[in-house]
Amino acid sequence: MAKCESGKVVGSVELDRNFTLWSAFSGASFRRKIISAIRCGGGITQKPTNKPEKKRQPGSNKLSELLKQPDCRENEEEVRKKEEALEVLKRVAKKLQQESNSEEELKINVLEGAREVRRLTKEHSEARTTLALLGVIPPLVAALDAEDPTSQTQIAALYALLNLAIANDANKAAIVKAGAVHKMLKLVNSSNGSPKQSVAEAIVANFLGLSALDSNKPIIGSSGAIPFLVETLKDFNEEISSQAKQDSLRALYNLSILPPNVFLMLETDLIPLLLSKLGDVDDASERILSILSNVVSVGEGRKAIRIVPDAFPILIDVLNWTDSPGCQEKVSYILMVIVHKSYGDRQAMIEAGIASSLLELTLLGSTLAQKRASRILECLRVEKGKQVSGGLGSGLSAPLCGPSPTTHQSEELWEGENDMLSEERKAVEQLVQQSLHNNMKRMMKRANLPQDFVASHHFKSLTSSSTSKSLPF
């Protein structure tokens, strides 16, 4: 029977498990249950009628079940489309794999098949996986050896392999395993001179895609691809497109992640080339700094950076002109690693004017750049302190033997120490004022203030009251 629980309204009637539907609609039992439900706030609002209930048609239940099921026709249409697409892929794979008695017909089949693979795999990830399973990679790699003076077959095969490798690590590994890297370099080192521009750009794009897979990095690096990428990046004759140069730079970054490849890069003139190109384009500068960030992690790489003329002024200048957080963070990382690992370079950085740039970075840089700049300043401050204490210590050290200094000599020595400290303090104050003045000029320039803008009295008081505690090194 229905129950009223703690005075709450119950909107439904619960039936006993042994209570049959027929007994519910018969006699006094049914009436009692209705009265009980009404007293408990039940939702029965209509009076029972004696009209006979209409019988449902026999097929109504089956029809409703069919309406609830998914449309069979739509499923059949999807299956049909998938089957047709699979048949197309099979025909393309067969065209690449079939043998022909006519060499001319074979060339035509390979060229058309490579172009079809390139078209079908451009934007469809399922087609890339299916075609690879159908075995199109080996014939496409073999097509790189085809004798075609127009290079159309090689270009079609290169871009077909490029599309097959997009977002597909299994295909990347299969392409390298099939020997594509060495065949591409064979095209580069062909006897008839440098490859055509279109062929070279397609090879660079393939190296970029294939080098993204970690297992391919040692194979590509040791194959001789690095010198080719460096030469592509140079291209003083502007024969290679800017996109190909960007791809070459990104491929070199992928390869530089592996330390053994860094040593192979140091055998080329990549480091001077990268430093000379800093500042040309912001995007390129960030990629260059990314490569240098990997190079600087190796001892030989730090040496290669250090021996480049004006290497530190170039890197420090990046902090002065760039507003990109990525560039600031990467160049501060490079300088931080060199400061920590190469003690002899600290003085060279100080002489290059790193102090003011780092001081500005601690105020205006990103959070990561500020932390790295602070670490560099701390190392340079320790280095400067060693120089000062070393200079004073040499003048105040007592002789190992002989008479001790007299009182008059001690007074002269103390006066000399005071003079030395006074000169040091003046130098410190002058350096701090110069640093703050340079920072103020840069901030005015960034704020587009007029050149004849006069600093406030508060700023002047800061510069005049600065002490050695403000010294950035």
C-alpha positions as CSV (number, residue, x, y, z in Angstrom):
1,M,0.0,0.0,0.0
2,A,1.0,3.6,-0.5
3,K,2.7,5.3,2.4
4,C,3.1,8.9,3.6
5,E,6.7,9.4,4.7
6,S,7.3,12.1,7.4
7,G,4.5,14.3,6.1
8,K,6.0,14.6,2.6
9,V,3.9,14.5,-0.5
10,V,4.4,11.3,-2.4
11,G,3.4,11.5,-6.0
12,S,3.4,7.8,-7.0
13,V,1.8,4.6,-5.8
14,E,4.0,1.6,-5.2
15,L,2.6,-1.8,-5.9
16,D,3.5,-5.0,-4.0
17,R,5.5,-7.5,-6.1
18,N,2.7,-10.1,-5.7
19,F,0.0,-7.6,-6.7
20,T,-1.2,-8.3,-10.1
21,L,-2.3,-5.7,-12.6
22,W,-5.8,-7.3,-12.9
23,S,-6.5,-7.2,-9.2
24,A,-5.4,-3.5,-9.1
25,F,-8.3,-2.5,-11.3
26,S,-11.0,-4.7,-9.6
27,G,-13.3,-4.3,-6.7
28,A,-12.8,-2.5,-3.3
29,S,-9.1,-3.1,-3.3
30,F,-8.7,-0.7,-6.2
31,R,-10.9,2.0,-4.5
32,R,-9.0,1.7,-1.2
33,K,-5.7,2.3,-3.0
34,I,-7.1,5.4,-4.8
35,I,-8.4,6.9,-1.5
36,S,-5.0,6.2,0.1
37,A,-3.1,7.9,-2.7
38,I,-5.4,10.9,-2.6
39,R,-4.8,11.3,1.2
40,C,-1.1,11.1,0.7
41,G,-1.1,13.8,-2.1
42,G,-1.2,11.4,-5.0
43,G,-1.3,12.6,-8.6
44,I,-4.5,10.8,-9.6
45,T,-6.8,13.6,-10.8
46,Q,-9.2,11.8,-13.1
47,K,-12.1,9.7,-12.0
48,P,-12.2,6.2,-13.1
49,T,-14.6,5.6,-16.0
50,N,-16.4,2.5,-17.1
51,K,-15.6,3.0,-20.7
52,P,-13.9,0.0,-22.2
53,E,-10.2,0.5,-23.0
54,K,-9.4,0.6,-26.6
55,K,-7.3,-2.3,-27.8
56,R,-4.0,-1.5,-29.5
57,Q,-3.4,-2.7,-33.0
58,P,-1.3,-5.8,-33.2
59,G,1.5,-4.2,-35.1
60,S,1.9,-1.0,-33.2
61,N,4.5,-2.3,-30.8
62,K,6.7,-3.7,-33.6
63,L,6.4,-0.4,-35.5
64,S,7.5,1.6,-32.5
65,E,10.5,-0.6,-31.9
66,L,11.5,-0.2,-35.6
67,L,11.3,3.6,-35.2
68,K,13.6,3.5,-32.2
69,Q,16.3,1.5,-34.1
70,P,19.0,3.4,-36.2
71,D,18.3,4.0,-39.8
72,C,19.4,0.9,-41.6
73,R,19.5,2.7,-44.9
74,E,22.0,5.3,-43.5
75,N,24.3,2.5,-42.2
76,E,24.2,0.8,-45.5
77,E,25.1,4.1,-47.3
78,E,28.1,4.6,-45.0
79,V,29.3,1.1,-45.5
80,R,29.0,1.4,-49.2
81,K,31.0,4.7,-49.2
82,K,33.7,3.1,-47.2
83,E,33.9,0.1,-49.5
84,E,34.2,2.4,-52.5
85,A,37.0,4.4,-50.8
86,L,38.8,1.2,-50.0
87,E,38.6,0.0,-53.6
88,V,40.1,3.3,-54.7
89,L,43.0,2.9,-52.3
90,K,43.5,-0.7,-53.5
91,R,43.6,0.4,-57.1
92,V,46.2,3.1,-56.3
93,A,48.4,0.6,-54.4
94,K,48.1,-1.9,-57.2
95,K,49.1,0.7,-59.8
96,L,52.3,1.4,-57.8
97,Q,53.1,-2.3,-57.2
98,Q,52.2,-3.9,-60.6
99,E,55.0,-4.8,-63.0
100,S,54.8,-4.0,-66.7
101,N,56.7,-5.2,-69.8
102,S,56.8,-1.7,-71.1
103,E,59.2,0.6,-69.2
104,E,57.3,3.7,-70.4
105,E,54.1,2.3,-69.1
106,L,55.7,1.5,-65.8
107,K,56.9,5.1,-65.4
108,I,53.5,6.4,-66.1
109,N,51.9,4.1,-63.6
110,V,54.4,5.1,-60.9
111,L,54.0,8.8,-61.6
112,E,50.2,8.6,-61.6
113,G,50.2,6.4,-58.5
114,A,52.5,8.8,-56.6
115,R,50.3,11.7,-57.5
116,E,47.2,9.8,-56.4
117,V,48.8,9.0,-53.0
118,R,49.8,12.6,-52.5
119,R,46.2,13.7,-53.2
120,L,44.5,11.1,-51.1
121,T,46.7,11.5,-48.1
122,K,46.8,15.3,-48.0
123,E,44.0,15.7,-45.4
124,H,42.8,12.1,-44.6
125,S,44.6,10.3,-41.8
126,E,42.8,7.1,-42.4
127,A,44.0,7.0,-46.0
128,R,47.6,7.4,-44.7
129,T,47.3,4.4,-42.5
130,T,45.4,2.2,-45.0
131,L,47.8,3.0,-47.9
132,A,50.8,2.2,-45.7
133,L,49.2,-1.1,-44.8
134,L,48.6,-1.8,-48.5
135,G,52.3,-1.5,-49.1
136,V,52.7,1.8,-51.0
137,I,55.8,3.0,-49.1
138,P,58.5,0.7,-50.7
139,P,57.5,1.4,-54.3
140,L,57.4,5.2,-53.5
141,V,60.9,5.0,-52.0
142,A,62.1,3.0,-55.0
143,A,60.7,5.7,-57.3
144,L,63.4,8.1,-56.0
145,D,65.9,6.1,-58.1
146,A,63.8,6.5,-61.3
147,E,65.6,8.0,-64.3
148,D,63.5,11.1,-65.0
149,P,65.3,14.1,-66.5
150,T,62.3,16.3,-65.6
151,S,62.3,15.0,-61.9
152,Q,58.5,14.8,-62.0
153,T,58.6,11.2,-60.7
154,Q,60.9,12.1,-57.8
155,I,58.9,15.2,-56.8
156,A,55.6,13.3,-56.9
157,A,57.2,10.5,-54.8
158,L,58.8,12.9,-52.3
159,Y,55.5,14.7,-51.6
160,A,53.6,11.4,-51.4
161,L,56.0,10.3,-48.7
162,L,55.7,13.6,-47.0
163,N,52.0,13.4,-46.8
164,L,52.1,9.8,-45.6
165,A,54.3,10.8,-42.7
166,I,52.0,13.6,-41.4
167,A,51.0,12.8,-37.9
168,N,51.8,9.2,-38.3
169,D,54.8,7.9,-36.4
170,A,54.5,4.4,-37.8
171,N,54.8,5.7,-41.3
172,K,57.7,7.9,-40.4
173,A,59.6,4.9,-39.1
174,A,58.6,2.8,-42.1
175,I,59.8,5.4,-44.6
176,V,63.3,5.7,-42.9
177,K,63.5,1.9,-42.6
178,A,62.9,1.6,-46.3
179,G,66.0,3.6,-47.0
180,A,64.4,6.9,-48.1
181,V,67.0,9.1,-46.3
182,H,69.9,7.8,-48.2
183,K,68.1,7.9,-51.5
184,M,67.1,11.5,-50.9
185,L,70.7,12.4,-50.1
186,K,71.7,10.5,-53.3
187,L,69.5,12.9,-55.2
188,V,71.2,15.8,-53.5
189,N,74.7,14.5,-54.3
190,S,73.9,13.6,-57.8
191,S,76.7,13.9,-60.4
192,N,74.9,16.6,-62.4
193,G,75.5,19.2,-59.7
194,S,73.1,20.6,-57.2
195,P,69.5,19.3,-57.2
196,K,66.7,21.3,-58.7
197,Q,65.0,23.8,-56.4
198,S,61.7,21.9,-56.2
199,V,63.5,18.6,-55.4
200,A,65.7,20.2,-52.7
201,E,62.7,21.9,-51.1
202,A,60.8,18.6,-51.1
203,I,63.8,16.8,-49.5
204,V,64.1,19.5,-46.8
205,A,60.4,19.2,-46.0
206,N,60.7,15.4,-45.7
207,F,63.7,15.7,-43.4
208,L,61.7,18.1,-41.2
209,G,58.8,15.6,-40.9
210,L,60.9,12.5,-40.4
211,S,63.2,14.1,-37.9
212,A,60.3,14.7,-35.5
213,L,60.4,11.0,-34.5
214,D,63.1,10.4,-31.9
215,S,64.1,7.0,-33.3
216,N,64.8,8.7,-36.7
217,K,67.1,11.4,-35.3
218,P,70.3,9.4,-35.1
219,I,69.8,7.8,-38.5
220,I,69.2,11.2,-40.2
221,G,72.0,12.9,-38.3
222,S,74.6,10.3,-39.2
223,S,73.5,10.0,-42.8
224,G,75.0,13.4,-43.9
225,A,71.8,15.3,-43.9
226,I,73.1,18.0,-41.5
227,P,75.6,19.6,-44.0
228,F,72.8,19.6,-46.7
229,L,70.5,21.4,-44.3
230,V,73.2,23.9,-43.4
231,E,73.9,24.7,-47.0
232,T,70.2,25.1,-47.7
233,L,70.0,27.6,-44.8
234,K,72.9,29.6,-46.3
235,D,71.8,29.8,-49.9
236,F,73.3,33.2,-50.5
237,N,72.0,33.1,-54.1
238,E,68.4,33.0,-52.9
239,E,67.5,30.0,-55.0
240,I,65.7,28.3,-52.2
241,S,62.4,29.7,-51.0
242,S,62.1,31.2,-47.5
243,Q,59.7,28.4,-46.5
244,A,62.4,25.8,-47.3
245,K,64.9,27.8,-45.2
246,Q,62.4,27.8,-42.3
247,D,61.9,24.1,-42.7
248,S,65.7,23.6,-42.7
249,L,66.0,25.6,-39.5
250,R,63.3,23.6,-37.8
251,A,64.8,20.3,-39.0
252,L,68.1,21.3,-37.5
253,Y,66.4,22.0,-34.2
254,N,64.8,18.6,-34.2
255,L,68.2,17.0,-34.8
256,S,70.0,19.2,-32.2
257,I,67.9,17.6,-29.5
258,L,70.1,14.5,-29.7
259,P,73.6,15.4,-28.3
260,P,75.6,13.3,-30.8
261,N,74.0,15.3,-33.6
262,V,75.3,18.5,-31.9
263,F,78.9,17.3,-32.5
264,L,78.1,16.7,-36.2
265,M,76.7,20.3,-36.4
266,L,79.9,21.7,-34.9
267,E,81.8,20.2,-37.8
268,T,80.0,22.7,-40.1
269,D,79.9,26.5,-39.8
270,L,76.4,26.4,-38.4
271,I,77.1,28.3,-35.2
272,P,78.6,31.5,-36.8
273,L,75.8,31.3,-39.4
274,L,73.1,31.2,-36.7
275,L,74.7,34.1,-34.8
276,S,74.9,36.2,-37.9
277,K,71.2,35.7,-38.7
278,L,70.0,36.7,-35.2
279,G,67.7,39.7,-35.5
280,D,66.6,39.2,-39.1
281,V,63.2,37.9,-38.3
282,D,61.6,37.4,-34.9
283,D,60.3,33.9,-35.7
284,A,63.6,32.8,-37.1
285,S,65.5,34.4,-34.2
286,E,63.5,32.2,-31.7
287,R,64.2,29.1,-33.7
288,I,67.9,30.0,-33.9
289,L,68.0,30.5,-30.1
290,S,66.3,27.2,-29.7
291,I,69.1,25.5,-31.6
292,L,71.7,27.3,-29.6
293,S,70.0,26.3,-26.4
294,N,70.6,22.7,-27.3
295,V,74.1,23.4,-28.5
296,V,75.1,25.2,-25.3
297,S,74.4,22.1,-23.2
298,V,77.5,20.4,-24.7
299,G,80.9,21.6,-23.7
300,E,82.2,21.7,-27.2
301,G,79.1,23.7,-28.2
302,R,79.8,26.3,-25.5
303,K,83.3,26.7,-26.9
304,A,82.0,27.0,-30.4
305,I,79.7,29.9,-29.3
306,R,82.4,31.6,-27.3
307,I,85.0,31.7,-30.1
308,V,82.7,33.4,-32.5
309,P,83.7,37.1,-32.7
310,D,81.3,39.4,-30.9
311,A,79.2,36.4,-29.8
312,F,78.4,38.0,-26.4
313,P,77.6,41.4,-27.7
314,I,75.3,39.8,-30.3
315,L,73.5,37.7,-27.7
316,I,73.2,40.6,-25.3
317,D,71.9,42.9,-28.0
318,V,69.0,40.5,-28.4
319,L,67.9,41.4,-24.9
320,N,67.9,45.0,-25.9
321,W,65.7,44.9,-29.0
322,T,63.4,42.0,-28.6
323,D,60.1,42.1,-26.7
324,S,59.4,38.4,-27.4
325,P,59.2,36.4,-24.1
326,G,60.4,33.3,-26.0
327,C,63.5,35.0,-27.3
328,Q,64.2,36.6,-23.9
329,E,63.9,33.3,-22.1
330,K,66.1,31.4,-24.5
331,V,68.9,33.9,-24.7
332,S,68.9,34.3,-20.9
333,Y,69.2,30.5,-20.7
334,I,72.2,30.4,-23.1
335,L,74.0,33.1,-21.1
336,M,73.1,31.5,-17.8
337,V,74.6,28.2,-18.9
338,I,77.8,29.8,-20.2
339,V,78.1,31.9,-16.9
340,H,77.8,28.8,-14.8
341,K,80.0,26.5,-16.8
342,S,82.6,28.9,-18.2
343,Y,84.1,31.2,-15.5
344,G,86.4,32.9,-17.9
345,D,83.5,34.3,-19.9
346,R,82.0,36.3,-17.0
347,Q,84.4,39.2,-17.4
348,A,83.8,39.3,-21.2
349,M,80.1,39.5,-20.5
350,I,80.6,42.4,-18.1
351,E,82.7,44.3,-20.6
352,A,80.0,43.7,-23.3
353,G,77.5,45.6,-21.1
354,I,75.3,42.7,-19.9
355,A,74.6,44.4,-16.6
356,S,72.1,47.0,-17.7
357,S,70.3,44.5,-20.1
358,L,69.9,42.0,-17.3
359,L,68.7,44.7,-14.9
360,E,66.0,45.7,-17.4
361,L,65.1,42.1,-17.9
362,T,64.5,41.6,-14.2
363,L,62.0,44.5,-14.3
364,L,60.2,44.0,-17.6
365,G,60.9,40.4,-18.7
366,S,58.7,37.3,-18.3
367,T,58.7,35.4,-15.0
368,L,61.1,32.7,-16.3
369,A,63.4,35.4,-17.9
370,Q,63.5,37.3,-14.7
371,K,64.6,34.3,-12.7
372,R,67.4,33.5,-15.2
373,A,68.5,37.1,-15.3
374,S,68.7,37.2,-11.5
375,R,70.8,34.0,-11.5
376,I,73.2,35.5,-14.0
377,L,73.5,38.8,-12.0
378,E,74.2,36.8,-8.9
379,C,77.1,34.9,-10.6
380,L,78.5,38.2,-12.0
381,R,78.2,39.9,-8.6
382,V,80.2,37.1,-7.0
383,E,82.8,37.4,-9.8
384,K,83.0,41.2,-9.2
385,G,83.3,40.7,-5.5
386,K,86.2,38.3,-6.0
387,Q,88.0,40.9,-8.1
388,V,87.5,43.6,-5.5
389,S,88.6,41.4,-2.6
390,G,91.5,40.1,-4.6
391,G,92.7,43.6,-5.4
392,L,92.4,44.7,-1.8
393,G,93.9,41.6,-0.4
394,S,97.0,42.0,-2.5
395,G,97.6,45.4,-1.0
396,L,96.9,44.4,2.6
397,S,98.6,41.1,2.8
398,A,101.4,40.9,5.4
399,P,104.8,39.6,4.4
400,L,105.6,36.0,5.3
401,C,108.7,37.1,7.2
402,G,110.3,40.4,8.4
403,P,109.3,43.0,10.8
404,S,105.6,43.9,11.3
405,P,104.5,47.3,10.0
406,T,104.8,50.2,12.3
407,T,101.9,52.3,13.5
408,H,102.7,55.0,10.9
409,Q,102.9,52.4,8.2
410,S,99.5,50.9,9.3
411,E,97.9,54.4,9.2
412,E,99.2,54.9,5.6
413,L,98.0,51.4,4.7
414,W,94.5,52.2,6.1
415,E,94.4,55.5,4.2
416,G,95.3,53.7,1.0
417,E,92.5,51.2,1.7
418,N,90.0,54.0,2.2
419,D,91.1,55.6,-1.0
420,M,90.7,52.4,-2.9
421,L,87.2,51.8,-1.4
422,S,86.2,55.3,-2.2
423,E,87.3,54.9,-5.8
424,E,85.4,51.6,-6.0
425,R,82.3,53.2,-4.6
426,K,82.4,56.0,-7.1
427,A,82.8,53.6,-9.9
428,V,79.8,51.6,-8.6
429,E,77.6,54.7,-8.3
430,Q,78.6,55.8,-11.8
431,L,77.8,52.4,-13.2
432,V,74.4,52.2,-11.5
433,Q,73.5,55.7,-12.7
434,Q,74.5,54.8,-16.2
435,S,72.5,51.6,-16.1
436,L,69.4,53.3,-14.8
437,H,69.7,56.1,-17.4
438,N,70.0,53.5,-20.2
439,N,67.0,51.6,-18.9
440,M,65.0,54.8,-18.6
441,K,65.8,55.6,-22.3
442,R,64.7,52.2,-23.4
443,M,61.4,52.4,-21.4
444,M,60.7,55.9,-22.9
445,K,61.3,54.5,-26.4
446,R,58.9,51.6,-25.8
447,A,56.3,54.0,-24.4
448,N,56.7,56.2,-27.5
449,L,57.5,59.2,-25.3
450,P,59.0,62.3,-26.9
451,Q,62.8,62.5,-27.1
452,D,62.9,65.7,-25.0
453,F,61.0,64.0,-22.2
454,V,62.5,65.0,-18.8
455,A,62.7,62.4,-16.1
456,S,60.8,63.1,-12.9
457,H,62.5,64.4,-9.7
458,H,61.7,61.1,-8.1
459,F,63.7,59.1,-10.7
460,K,66.6,61.5,-10.4
461,S,66.6,61.1,-6.6
462,L,66.7,57.3,-7.1
463,T,69.8,57.6,-9.3
464,S,71.6,60.0,-7.0
465,S,70.9,58.0,-3.8
466,S,71.8,54.6,-5.3
467,T,74.5,52.6,-3.4
468,S,76.5,49.5,-4.0
469,K,73.5,47.4,-3.0
470,S,71.9,48.4,-6.3
471,L,75.0,47.0,-8.2
472,P,73.7,44.4,-10.6
473,F,77.0,42.4,-10.5
